[in-house]
Amino acid sequence: MPTIYETLRADIIVAMKAKDTPRATILRTADAAIQRASMDLAKPIDEALALATLRKAVKNLQDAIVEFEKGGRADLVDANRAEIVVLEKYLPAGLDAAKLEALVIEAIAATGATTKKEMGKVIAALKQRPEAGLIDFGAVSKLVQAKLA
């Protein structure tokens, strides 16, 4: 089974052959971001690196949408939404709320955390889990804070 990165690279070729310039540009930009992250971190491209880079790109696009909406730039909002749709194809579906809550409760119990000051230990424990690639750590942060309040 090909990795996310291999699939992305193959899809670049398909988009270029189909003369789908917008899609090819989005995918080539994502490819460049993954390669740059690999060089910056001095580690080979693997599934975790590709996932993290794509998630970061989607988050940046979502943040930009908020700013573009404030500025009344509907054209840029639409462009960013289209880019998110393309990139999300390569991201696995996230965990549902019940599973996420169960993982947080388990991590809190495993670390023995009782206060918000120990939130870092809980997050670190969650990052070691096999499901870490599926976890939205922004949502987890709020959930951990609520559980440790």
Buried (B, 14 or more C-beta within 10 A) or exposed (E): EEEBBEBBBEBBEEBBEEEBEEBBBBBBEBBEBBBEBBEEEEEEBEEEBBBBBBBEBBEEBEEBBEEBEEEEBEEBBEBBEBBBEBBEEBBEEBBEEEEBBEBBBBBBEEBEBEEBEBBEBBBEBBEEEEEBBBBEEEBBBEBBEEBBE
